[in-house]
Amino acid sequence: MRLEAKTKLSSKAKEPINVVKYNRTGKYVLAAGNERVVRLWNVKSGACIHEYAGHGHEILDLDLVYDSTKFASCGGDKFIQVWDVNTGKVDRRLGGHLAQINTIRYNEDSSILASGSFDSKVRLWDCRSNSFSPIQVLADAKDSVSSIDIAEHLIVTGSTDGTLRTYDIRKGTLSSDYFSHPITSVKTSKSASFSLISSLNSSIHLLDQETGKILKSYIGLKNMEYRVRSSFNQSETIVFSGSEDGKVYLWDLENETQITSTSVVGTPIVTDISCHPTMDDFIIATVHGDLFIYQYN
């Protein structure tokens, strides 16, 4: 497999970018980080078409609603801000966490927003209500909640206490799977049958959500200190991850073999990765404030 660098998207500040995401059509990208600004990019033209400023500290995560008309962002200021994409205005500002908010995620129909914090709590917000209070607080983690994903009827959370917690909304149950190192990234499959777990021992595991069994493991990357996210491609056949050695790694999901890796020019750490929803493209974020779009074939 060959990787081809297609586009570089750069900002003047050169501050670390902590999160990057394609919208559902793949025509636009949102990215944010230590600069405290969310930028909206047109993928085809490579132009930054809007900036959303309002956070008082670094931005650590963001997520878009289903139709891409709104997005939520969070970070060091302990608030979630829900933005109108077109007007650039904040529709809602949600507080209650006692420390920085590390991660946020909408469910499939964007009716629920989940937030995870350094305060070890997960808060669930009703997006159809005007209430500024969460509908539920999940207080099971013993340390910082670093990552959340939602698929089907499951809310899956990763914590630096080394535990993956799966909340089954339909059954009202909680199951816990224990890892020996802090979890930094969780990505659940569309069917909610398995999850990709990154942890601070330079390994990624594929976990069966039904049995809790580790199905596959992916090694070769470096991840010992920072949050480095991993993901699937759109067909869920390839595993992607950034790394603390300035590279991007790709593995075959089924046979665990490393397909390829490539060094990203000018950065020591690749922090986040987002795969295009329909094409064989992915975008990466770096600690030097650059975004790179690659094609794989």
Buried (B, 14 or more C-beta within 10 A) or exposed (E): EEBEEEBEBEBEEBBBBBBBBBBBEBBBBBBBBBBBBBBBBBBEEBEBEBEBEBBEEBBBBBBBBBEBEBBBBBBBBBBBBBBEBEEBEBEBEBEBBEEBBBBBBBBEEBBBBBBBBBBBBBBBBBBEEEEEEBEEEBEBBEBBBBBBBBBBEBBBBBBBBBBBBBBBBEEEEEBEBEBEBBBBBBBBBEEBBBBBBBBBBBBBBBBBBEEEEEEBEBEBBBBEEBBBBBBBBBEBEBBBBBBBBBBBBBBBBEEBEBBBBBEBEEBEBBBBBBBBBEBBBBBBBBBBBBBBBBBBE
